[in-house]
Amino acid sequence: MSTLSPLADATPTRQRLLVIYTGGTIGMQQEANGLAPSGNFDQRMQQALGRLPLAHQQALPAYDVISYASLIDSSTATPLNWQQLAQDIANNLPLYRGFVIIHGTDTLSWTAASLAYQLQGLDRPVILTGAMHPLEAPDSDGLDNLHGALRFAAQPELQEVAIYFANRLLRGSRAIKQHSEALDAFASPGYPLLGERVGDDFVYYPSRGLAYQQRGAPRFELPDYRPVAQGEVVRIVIWPGMSSWQLEVLLDDSRVKGALLQLWGAGNLPDNPGLLPVLAKASGEGKLLAAISQCPQGSVYLGAYAAGYGLTAAGILSGGNMTPEAAFTKLVHLLAQPLSIEDQRRRFLTPLVGER
């Protein structure tokens, strides 16, 4: 562990932040064959923050940095990576006032959603961030994102998992990656910003936060994700002309424990009478099936249209306006625990971390 903040030596541990570097574009450097992961991120982060105006440097909280020995390419992240991060945060909770997770952008919003479920009742900030460009690149967004993540992670009023990116603070269980190239790559289509940078100020909106909405002691859930880390939960995006045998191939495998269906509009299926029996059979076998819309905004209302009639009777749970990340990671989280199917279904429909 490296202590890097200029204030760290004079600051008690419990007044510091813990920065966990997991990998991602922000830490890459240019090599002969292209961008590649690079080490010494703690020193590079210190050097980058040293380029901030003096007043901004003086406002930075004290922090420590740890780097994972095996850096994670976020495109290859699995539920086991989510589990490791949650456990590392839980283990260090008594020592730090907040946490910053440096993560690749491809699955950053998936990790954020999973951490929100595992760290339910969190009483301090956990901020995920990254960058679209390496930290040392001339046009990098990395420094601004690191700066904002550190500033928000030091605000005790913020008591949940969030993403800071491009001057905006988003609820972790409400965020999606909406653009593959733009610096403002992340959005929160179903919920307003938790905070934002306004000039030199980092403004948090308490009335939008979980600390204001859900009170009570931390109730962390840190289940073993190994039983659901090998594809036991599948994601099925409905397409025109989909046949029942195709759906059957996906759901009939005995290894499948749950599925997220992404339907059209407010929850519509193709006009194929063979699809509902396949879904009903899988649900009847105890598989946890839920549905959301393919539309980035809006909710599903199962049965509102004739094209979606029968979904509820077939055992499909409504994901409301949840993002794919929040719905999928919630299925993983519930299926990883020794809960009855009735309790799993009830808890999926219940807002746990402001995800719906």
C-alpha positions as CSV (number, residue, x, y, z in Angstrom):
1,M,0.0,0.0,0.0
2,S,1.3,3.4,-0.9
3,T,0.5,6.7,0.8
4,L,0.5,9.5,-1.7
5,S,-1.4,12.5,-0.7
6,P,0.7,15.4,0.5
7,L,-1.6,15.5,3.6
8,A,-1.5,11.8,4.3
9,D,1.4,11.7,6.7
10,A,-0.4,14.2,9.0
11,T,-3.8,12.7,8.6
12,P,-5.2,9.8,10.7
13,T,-6.1,6.8,8.6
14,R,-9.8,7.1,9.3
15,Q,-9.8,10.5,7.7
16,R,-8.3,9.2,4.4
17,L,-9.8,7.7,1.3
18,L,-8.7,4.4,-0.2
19,V,-8.2,4.4,-3.9
20,I,-8.3,0.9,-5.5
21,Y,-6.8,0.7,-9.0
22,T,-8.1,-2.3,-10.9
23,G,-7.0,-1.4,-14.5
24,G,-8.6,0.2,-17.5
25,T,-7.7,2.7,-20.2
26,I,-6.8,5.4,-17.7
27,G,-3.7,3.4,-16.6
28,M,-2.5,2.4,-20.1
29,Q,0.5,3.8,-21.9
30,Q,1.4,3.9,-25.5
31,E,3.8,1.1,-26.6
32,A,5.1,0.0,-30.0
33,N,2.1,-2.3,-30.6
34,G,-0.5,0.1,-29.2
35,L,-2.0,0.9,-25.7
36,A,-1.1,-1.6,-23.0
37,P,-1.6,-1.8,-19.2
38,S,1.2,-0.1,-17.3
39,G,2.2,-0.1,-13.7
40,N,3.2,2.5,-11.1
41,F,-0.2,4.0,-11.2
42,D,0.1,5.4,-7.7
43,Q,3.1,7.6,-8.7
44,R,1.5,8.6,-12.0
45,M,-1.7,9.6,-10.2
46,Q,0.3,11.7,-7.8
47,Q,2.1,13.4,-10.7
48,A,-1.1,14.1,-12.5
49,L,-2.8,15.6,-9.5
50,G,0.3,17.8,-9.0
51,R,-0.7,19.5,-12.3
52,L,-3.9,20.8,-10.8
53,P,-4.0,24.5,-9.7
54,L,-2.6,24.9,-6.2
55,A,-6.0,25.7,-4.6
56,H,-7.4,22.4,-6.0
57,Q,-4.4,20.5,-4.8
58,Q,-4.9,21.9,-1.3
59,A,-8.6,20.9,-1.3
60,L,-7.8,17.2,-2.1
61,P,-8.5,14.7,0.7
62,A,-5.7,12.5,2.0
63,Y,-5.7,9.1,0.4
64,D,-3.9,5.8,0.1
65,V,-3.6,3.7,-3.1
66,I,-3.6,0.0,-3.6
67,S,-3.3,-1.6,-7.1
68,Y,-4.4,-5.1,-8.0
69,A,-1.5,-7.4,-8.8
70,S,-3.4,-8.7,-11.8
71,L,-5.1,-5.8,-13.5
72,I,-8.6,-6.3,-14.9
73,D,-9.5,-5.6,-18.5
74,S,-13.0,-4.5,-17.8
75,S,-14.3,-6.2,-21.0
76,T,-13.3,-9.5,-19.3
77,A,-14.7,-8.7,-15.8
78,T,-16.9,-11.4,-14.2
79,P,-19.0,-11.6,-11.0
80,L,-15.9,-12.9,-9.2
81,N,-14.3,-9.5,-9.8
82,W,-17.3,-7.8,-8.4
83,Q,-17.2,-10.1,-5.4
84,Q,-13.5,-9.3,-4.8
85,L,-14.0,-5.5,-4.9
86,A,-16.9,-5.7,-2.5
87,Q,-15.0,-7.8,-0.1
88,D,-11.9,-5.5,-0.3
89,I,-14.2,-2.5,0.5
90,A,-15.9,-4.3,3.4
91,N,-12.5,-5.3,4.9
92,N,-11.2,-1.7,4.8
93,L,-14.5,0.0,5.8
94,P,-13.4,0.7,9.4
95,L,-10.2,2.4,8.2
96,Y,-11.4,4.8,5.6
97,R,-13.9,7.6,5.2
98,G,-14.6,6.7,1.5
99,F,-13.4,4.8,-1.5
100,V,-12.5,5.5,-5.1
101,I,-12.4,2.6,-7.6
102,I,-10.4,3.1,-10.8
103,H,-12.0,0.9,-13.4
104,G,-12.1,0.3,-17.2
105,T,-15.2,1.9,-18.8
106,D,-16.5,-1.1,-20.7
107,T,-18.2,-2.7,-17.7
108,L,-17.8,0.1,-15.1
109,S,-21.6,0.5,-14.8
110,W,-22.0,-3.2,-14.3
111,T,-19.5,-3.3,-11.5
112,A,-21.1,-0.2,-9.9
113,A,-24.5,-1.9,-9.9
114,S,-23.2,-5.1,-8.4
115,L,-21.3,-3.2,-5.7
116,A,-24.5,-1.3,-4.8
117,Y,-26.3,-4.6,-4.1
118,Q,-23.4,-6.1,-2.1
119,L,-22.9,-3.0,0.0
120,Q,-26.5,-2.3,0.9
121,G,-26.8,0.3,3.7
122,L,-23.5,1.8,2.9
123,D,-22.7,4.8,5.2
124,R,-20.0,6.4,3.2
125,P,-19.1,7.1,-0.5
126,V,-17.8,4.5,-3.0
127,I,-17.1,6.3,-6.2
128,L,-16.1,4.5,-9.5
129,T,-14.4,6.4,-12.2
130,G,-12.0,5.8,-15.2
131,A,-11.3,7.6,-18.4
132,M,-11.7,7.4,-22.1
133,H,-8.1,8.3,-22.7
134,P,-4.9,7.3,-20.8
135,L,-3.8,9.5,-18.0
136,E,-0.8,10.9,-19.8
137,A,-2.5,11.5,-23.1
138,P,-2.6,15.1,-24.2
139,D,-6.4,15.0,-24.5
140,S,-7.0,12.8,-21.4
141,D,-10.1,13.1,-19.3
142,G,-8.4,11.1,-16.6
143,L,-7.2,13.9,-14.4
144,D,-10.5,15.6,-14.2
145,N,-12.3,12.4,-13.5
146,L,-9.8,11.5,-10.7
147,H,-10.1,14.9,-9.2
148,G,-13.9,14.8,-9.1
149,A,-14.0,11.3,-7.8
150,L,-11.7,12.2,-4.9
151,R,-13.7,15.3,-4.0
152,F,-17.0,13.5,-3.9
153,A,-15.6,10.5,-2.1
154,A,-14.7,12.9,0.8
155,Q,-18.3,14.1,1.2
156,P,-19.8,12.2,4.2
157,E,-23.4,13.1,3.2
158,L,-23.0,10.8,0.1
159,Q,-23.7,7.3,1.3
160,E,-23.9,5.0,-1.7
161,V,-22.1,3.6,-4.7
162,A,-21.9,6.2,-7.5
163,I,-20.0,6.9,-10.7
164,Y,-18.2,10.2,-11.4
165,F,-17.5,10.9,-15.0
166,A,-17.3,14.1,-17.1
167,N,-18.3,16.4,-14.3
168,R,-21.4,14.4,-13.3
169,L,-22.1,12.1,-10.4
170,L,-24.5,9.3,-11.2
171,R,-26.2,6.6,-9.0
172,G,-24.3,3.4,-9.6
173,S,-27.4,1.3,-9.9
174,R,-28.9,3.8,-12.5
175,A,-26.0,4.3,-14.8
176,I,-25.3,3.0,-18.3
177,K,-22.4,3.5,-20.8
178,Q,-24.1,5.3,-23.6
179,H,-21.2,6.2,-25.9
180,S,-18.1,4.3,-27.0
181,E,-16.0,7.4,-27.7
182,A,-17.4,10.6,-26.2
183,L,-15.9,11.9,-22.9
184,D,-19.4,12.0,-21.4
185,A,-19.7,8.3,-22.0
186,F,-22.1,7.6,-19.1
187,A,-25.7,8.6,-18.5
188,S,-28.4,8.0,-16.0
189,P,-31.6,7.9,-18.1
190,G,-34.0,7.0,-15.4
191,Y,-32.8,9.1,-12.5
192,P,-31.4,12.7,-12.0
193,L,-27.8,13.4,-11.2
194,L,-26.7,12.9,-7.6
195,G,-24.3,15.7,-8.0
196,E,-22.1,17.6,-10.5
197,R,-19.1,19.9,-10.8
198,V,-20.2,23.6,-11.1
199,G,-17.2,25.7,-11.7
200,D,-14.7,24.9,-8.9
201,D,-17.4,23.4,-6.7
202,F,-18.4,19.7,-6.4
203,V,-22.1,19.9,-5.5
204,Y,-24.0,17.0,-4.0
205,Y,-27.8,17.0,-4.0
206,P,-28.8,15.3,-0.7
207,S,-32.5,14.9,-1.5
208,R,-31.6,12.6,-4.4
209,G,-29.4,10.3,-2.3
210,L,-30.0,7.0,-0.6
211,A,-28.9,8.5,2.8
212,Y,-32.0,10.7,2.5
213,Q,-34.3,8.0,1.1
214,Q,-33.3,4.9,2.9
215,R,-32.2,5.0,6.5
216,G,-30.8,2.3,8.7
217,A,-27.7,0.4,9.6
218,P,-25.4,-1.1,7.0
219,R,-26.7,-4.6,5.9
220,F,-23.9,-5.7,3.6
221,E,-24.6,-8.8,1.6
222,L,-21.4,-10.4,0.4
223,P,-22.5,-13.8,-1.0
224,D,-20.3,-16.2,-2.9
225,Y,-20.7,-15.5,-6.6
226,R,-18.9,-18.6,-7.7
227,P,-22.2,-20.5,-8.4
228,V,-23.3,-17.8,-10.8
229,A,-20.0,-16.8,-12.4
230,Q,-20.0,-19.3,-15.3
231,G,-22.9,-18.0,-17.3
232,E,-25.7,-19.3,-15.1
233,V,-27.6,-16.0,-15.7
234,V,-28.3,-15.3,-19.4
235,R,-29.4,-12.1,-21.2
236,I,-31.8,-12.5,-24.0
237,V,-32.6,-9.5,-26.3
238,I,-35.7,-10.2,-28.3
239,W,-35.3,-9.8,-32.1
240,P,-37.8,-9.8,-35.0
241,G,-38.5,-13.3,-36.2
242,M,-37.3,-15.0,-33.0
243,S,-38.5,-18.6,-32.9
244,S,-39.5,-20.7,-29.9
245,W,-36.8,-23.2,-30.5
246,Q,-34.1,-20.5,-30.3
247,L,-35.5,-19.3,-26.9
248,E,-35.7,-23.0,-25.8
249,V,-32.0,-23.5,-26.6
250,L,-31.1,-20.6,-24.3
251,L,-33.4,-21.5,-21.4
252,D,-33.6,-25.3,-21.4
253,D,-30.0,-25.8,-20.4
254,S,-30.0,-27.2,-16.8
255,R,-27.1,-24.9,-16.0
256,V,-29.2,-21.8,-16.5
257,K,-30.6,-20.4,-13.2
258,G,-32.0,-17.1,-14.4
259,A,-32.5,-14.8,-17.4
260,L,-33.0,-11.2,-18.2
261,L,-35.3,-10.6,-21.1
262,Q,-35.2,-7.3,-23.0
263,L,-38.5,-6.9,-24.7
264,W,-39.8,-4.3,-27.1
265,G,-41.5,-1.1,-25.9
266,A,-43.5,-1.4,-22.8
267,G,-43.0,-5.2,-22.7
268,N,-44.0,-6.8,-26.0
269,L,-43.1,-10.2,-27.4
270,P,-43.0,-11.3,-31.1
271,D,-46.3,-12.7,-32.4
272,N,-45.2,-16.3,-31.9
273,P,-47.5,-18.4,-29.7
274,G,-44.7,-20.8,-29.0
275,L,-42.6,-18.3,-27.0
276,L,-44.8,-18.1,-23.9
277,P,-44.9,-21.8,-23.1
278,V,-41.1,-21.9,-23.2
279,L,-40.9,-19.0,-20.7
280,A,-43.6,-20.6,-18.5
281,K,-41.7,-23.9,-18.5
282,A,-38.5,-22.3,-17.4
283,S,-40.2,-20.3,-14.7
284,G,-42.0,-23.4,-13.5
285,E,-38.7,-25.1,-13.1
286,G,-37.6,-22.5,-10.6
287,K,-35.6,-20.3,-12.9
288,L,-35.7,-16.6,-12.1
289,L,-36.9,-14.7,-15.2
290,A,-37.3,-10.9,-15.4
291,A,-38.0,-8.5,-18.2
292,I,-37.1,-4.9,-19.0
293,S,-37.5,-2.8,-22.1
294,Q,-34.9,-2.5,-24.9
295,C,-35.6,1.2,-24.9
296,P,-33.0,3.2,-22.9
297,Q,-35.8,5.2,-21.1
298,G,-39.2,4.2,-19.8
299,S,-40.6,1.2,-18.0
300,V,-42.1,-2.2,-18.9
301,Y,-45.8,-2.7,-18.1
302,L,-46.3,-6.4,-18.7
303,G,-49.7,-7.1,-20.3
304,A,-50.4,-3.4,-21.2
305,Y,-50.5,-4.5,-24.8
306,A,-51.9,-7.7,-26.3
307,A,-48.3,-8.5,-27.5
308,G,-47.2,-8.8,-23.9
309,Y,-50.3,-10.5,-22.6
310,G,-49.5,-13.7,-20.6
311,L,-46.0,-12.7,-19.5
312,T,-47.0,-12.2,-15.8
313,A,-49.0,-15.5,-15.8
314,A,-45.9,-17.2,-17.3
315,G,-43.9,-16.1,-14.2
316,I,-42.0,-13.2,-15.7
317,L,-41.1,-10.4,-13.3
318,S,-41.3,-6.8,-14.3
319,G,-38.0,-4.9,-14.1
320,G,-39.8,-1.6,-14.3
321,N,-37.4,1.1,-15.5
322,M,-34.2,-0.7,-14.4
323,T,-31.1,-0.5,-16.6
324,P,-29.8,-3.8,-18.1
325,E,-26.8,-3.5,-15.7
326,A,-29.0,-3.1,-12.6
327,A,-31.5,-5.9,-13.6
328,F,-28.8,-8.4,-14.6
329,T,-26.6,-7.9,-11.6
330,K,-29.6,-8.0,-9.3
331,L,-30.5,-11.5,-10.7
332,V,-26.9,-12.6,-10.2
333,H,-26.9,-11.2,-6.6
334,L,-30.2,-12.9,-5.6
335,L,-29.4,-16.2,-7.2
336,A,-26.0,-16.3,-5.4
337,Q,-27.8,-16.5,-2.1
338,P,-29.6,-19.4,-0.3
339,L,-33.1,-17.8,-0.8
340,S,-36.3,-19.5,-1.7
341,I,-37.6,-18.8,-5.2
342,E,-40.5,-16.9,-3.6
343,D,-38.1,-14.7,-1.6
344,Q,-35.9,-14.1,-4.7
345,R,-39.0,-13.0,-6.7
346,R,-40.2,-10.7,-3.9
347,R,-36.8,-9.1,-3.5
348,F,-36.4,-8.6,-7.2
349,L,-39.6,-6.6,-7.3
350,T,-38.5,-4.6,-4.2
351,P,-36.2,-1.5,-4.6
352,L,-33.1,-2.3,-2.6
353,V,-30.6,0.4,-3.6
354,G,-32.7,2.9,-5.6
355,E,-32.4,0.9,-8.7
356,R,-36.0,1.2,-9.6
